[in-house]
Amino acid sequence: MTRVLSTPPVIPSGSLADSPQPVLPASGGVLLRPWERADAPAFLAAYRDDEIRRWHTRRPSGETQVLQWFDTYQQDWEREKGGHWAVTRDGGEVLGRIALRGPDFDDGTAGVAYWVLPAARGAGVASRALTTLTAWALEEIGFHRLELDHSTRNAASCRVATKSGYLLEGTKRSAAVHDDGRHDMHLHACIRGV
């Protein structure tokens, strides 16, 4: 059944899928690019890191599953369900991951998520990647609002969000399950033109 809206969508259909997923240069030699099959070992290794495991409960079981995820990431782009980028040093070494999730073209909203590998932490990699993805999504694609959430216990992610212009809007009580039980989640948002 087709929804009939009284207002036009904020973002026209095809705004993502009509073009290849972009490569997005960030400052300091950081480059966001689509995942490649050769990235599978680095991606899998990330989910063996204690800090990444602490905050991300959906984890691949092996390289075969990683490659399946990469295929799904490509399909997400083609179906306009999201975008997933490797955060790299000049397009080569994988430093982390960033994603645009659950885009709603009618309202012009989407979510973002990220992680960085231990060697890239504390160097501003996550905030540069987030700032770059945010500028592209708001200014080039036309999203109005981007949201991110993280456990209230994840102080590093909170710093990345606020440093990147995502204001803390509140706490979602008992909103996510982690390995050690339910966590309250901070909700941050960045709004175009604000």
C-alpha positions in Angstrom: 0.0 0.0 0.0 1.4 3.4 -1.0 1.4 6.1 1.7 -0.2 9.4 0.6 1.5 12.3 2.3 0.1 15.8 2.7 3.6 17.2 2.4 6.4 16.1 -0.1 9.3 14.1 1.2 12.2 16.2 2.6 14.6 14.1 0.4 13.5 12.7 -3.0 13.7 9.0 -3.6 16.9 8.1 -5.5 19.1 10.6 -3.6 21.4 7.8 -2.5 20.9 4.9 -4.9 21.1 7.0 -8.1 24.8 7.5 -7.6 27.6 5.2 -6.4 28.4 5.4 -2.7 30.8 8.3 -2.4 34.3 8.4 -1.0 34.4 11.2 1.6 37.7 12.8 2.4 38.1 14.1 6.0 40.9 16.1 7.5 44.2 14.7 8.7 44.5 12.0 6.0 41.3 10.2 7.0 39.2 8.9 4.2 35.7 7.3 4.3 35.2 4.7 1.6 32.9 1.8 1.0 34.0 -1.5 2.5 36.1 -3.8 0.3 36.4 -7.6 0.5 40.1 -7.2 1.5 38.9 -5.3 4.6 37.3 -8.4 6.1 40.3 -9.4 8.4 40.5 -5.9 9.9 36.7 -5.7 10.4 36.7 -9.1 12.1 39.7 -8.1 14.3 37.8 -5.0 15.4 35.1 -7.2 17.0 37.8 -9.0 19.0 38.7 -5.7 20.8 37.3 -5.5 24.3 36.1 -1.9 24.0 34.2 -2.5 20.7 32.7 -5.7 22.1 31.6 -3.8 25.2 29.5 -1.4 23.2 28.5 -3.5 20.2 26.6 -6.7 20.8 25.9 -7.6 17.2 29.2 -9.2 16.1 30.4 -11.3 13.1 31.4 -14.9 13.8 34.0 -15.1 11.1 35.2 -13.7 7.8 32.4 -15.4 5.9 29.8 -13.5 7.9 31.8 -10.3 7.5 31.6 -10.7 3.7 27.9 -11.3 4.0 27.6 -8.1 6.0 29.6 -6.3 3.3 27.1 -7.6 0.7 24.2 -6.4 2.9 25.9 -3.0 3.2 26.0 -2.7 -0.6 22.3 -3.7 -0.8 21.5 -1.1 1.9 22.9 1.6 -0.4 21.1 0.3 -3.5 17.8 0.1 -1.5 18.4 3.4 0.2 18.4 1.8 3.6 21.7 3.1 4.8 25.4 3.7 4.0 28.4 2.0 5.6 32.0 3.2 5.3 35.4 2.1 6.3 37.2 4.9 8.1 40.7 4.6 6.6 44.1 6.3 6.5 44.3 7.7 3.0 42.0 4.9 1.7 44.3 2.1 2.9 44.6 1.0 6.5 41.3 0.5 8.2 41.0 2.8 11.3 37.3 2.3 12.1 33.7 2.2 10.8 30.9 4.7 10.4 27.4 4.2 9.2 24.3 6.2 8.2 21.4 4.0 9.4 17.6 3.9 9.0 17.2 6.9 6.7 13.6 8.3 6.6 13.4 10.4 3.5 9.9 11.6 4.3 11.0 13.4 7.5 14.7 13.9 6.5 16.1 12.0 9.4 18.7 9.2 9.9 20.9 7.7 12.6 24.7 7.4 12.7 27.0 4.9 14.4 30.7 4.5 14.6 33.7 2.7 16.2 37.4 3.0 15.9 40.2 0.5 16.3 42.5 0.8 19.4 45.4 2.3 17.4 43.2 5.1 16.2 41.7 6.1 19.5 42.5 9.5 21.1 43.7 11.0 17.8 40.4 12.6 16.7 39.7 9.9 14.0 36.1 9.3 15.1 35.2 13.0 15.4 36.8 13.7 12.0 34.9 10.9 10.4 31.6 11.9 12.1 32.0 15.5 11.2 32.6 14.6 7.5 29.7 12.2 7.3 27.4 14.7 9.0 28.4 17.5 6.6 27.8 15.2 3.6 24.4 14.0 4.9 23.1 17.4 5.9 24.5 19.6 3.2 24.8 17.4 0.1 21.9 14.9 0.6 19.6 17.2 2.5 18.9 15.4 5.7 17.4 17.7 8.3 18.3 15.8 11.5 20.8 13.1 12.4 20.7 11.2 15.6 23.2 9.0 17.5 22.9 7.2 20.7 25.4 5.5 23.0 25.4 3.9 26.4 25.5 6.5 29.2 28.6 4.6 30.4 30.5 5.3 27.2 32.2 8.6 27.9 34.5 8.4 24.9 31.5 8.2 22.5 29.8 11.1 24.3 33.0 13.2 23.8 33.0 12.3 20.0 29.4 13.3 19.7 29.6 16.6 21.4 32.9 17.5 19.7 31.2 16.8 16.3 28.3 19.1 17.0 25.7 16.6 18.3 23.9 18.1 21.2 22.9 15.9 24.1 19.1 15.9 24.1 18.3 13.4 26.8 18.5 9.9 28.2 16.6 6.9 26.9 16.1 4.8 30.0 16.9 1.1 29.8 17.0 1.4 25.9 19.6 -1.1 24.8 20.9 -4.5 25.8 24.6 -5.0 26.3 26.6 -8.1 27.4 26.3 -6.9 31.1 22.5 -6.1 30.9 20.4 -3.2 30.0 21.9 0.3 29.6 20.4 3.8 29.6 21.3 5.5 26.3 22.2 9.1 25.7 20.5 10.6 22.7 22.4 13.2 20.7 21.3 15.0 17.5 22.7 17.4 14.9 20.2 19.5 13.0 20.9 21.3 9.7 21.3 25.0 10.0 21.3 25.0 13.8 
